[in-house]
Amino acid sequence: MATIKKSLNQDHSSAWIAQTWLSFIVSISATAIGIFCLPVDGWIKGFMGMGLTFTVGSTISLTKTQRDIYEGKKLTSQIETARVERILTEHDSLK
């Protein structure tokens, strides 16, 4: 009989979630304030602000892609494990 292992669901603590949001907000705010306080023309500040915006957007896309790749590999691994377990349970070494 094949046994199915439940995957461990590692939930994040509320402290960890708060810390990640806080660090994200502080870093974006500090960078935006730094851009705002630069002694340069407005169009240069706008250009740097657009760069900051695109950097944040591409970082979010990258992390989502990496998570999707990881979860896809995890699913493939579970399928392979189930396949091997099925083969082993069907195989009778005493025949």
N, C-alpha and C positions, 0 to 999 in steps of 0.2 A: 504494500500500500504506500503510495507516494505521500510524503509529508510536504505541506506547503508552509514555507516560512513567511511570517508576516514581516514586512519591511518596517524598520524602526522609523517612526515619524519624529524627527527632532524639532520640536517647536522651540522658537526663540523666546527668551524671557522678555518680559515687558521692559526691564532695565536695558537689555541689549537693543531692543527696537528704539527706545527713547534715545539711547546714545548714538545710534546710527543716524537717526533723523536730526538730532542736535548737531552732530559733526557736519552733516551735509549742509544744514542751514547756516552754520557759522562759517564754513569755508566759502560758500557762495556769497554770503553777505560781505565777508572780509574782502574777497576779490572784487566784488561790485563797488564797495566803498573805495578800495584802492584805485580802481579805474576812474571813479567819479572825481577823486581828489588829484588826479594827475594834472600837472600844469601844461596841458596840451589843448589843441583845438577840439571842438565838439565832435567833428567828424572822425577824429582819431579815437576818441572815447567810444563813439558809436561802433566803430570798426572792432575795437577790443571787446565791447559788450557783445557784439554778434559772435565773435570768436569764443567767448565764454559760453554763450548759449549753445552754439554748435558742439562745443566740447562736452557739455553736460548731456546733450541729446545723444551724442555718439557713445558716451560712456554707458548710458542707460541701455542703448541698443546692444552694445558689446556684452554687458552683463547678462542680458536676457538671452542672447545667443549662446553664451557659454553655459548658462543654466539649462537651456534646451538640449544642448549637446550632451551634457552630463546626464540628464534625465533619460535621454534616448539610449545612451550606453547602459544605463542602469536597467532599463526595460529589456534591452537585448540580452543582457547578462541573466536576467531572471528567466527569460524564455529559454536560453541555452541550459540553464540549471534544471528547469522543469523537464526539458527534453532528455537530458542525461538521466535524471531520476526515473523517468518513465521507461527508458531503455533498460536501466538496471533492475527495475521491478519486474519487467516482462521477461528478463533473462533468468532462466533457472539453471544454475550450474550443475545440478544433479541429473540432468537429462542426458 
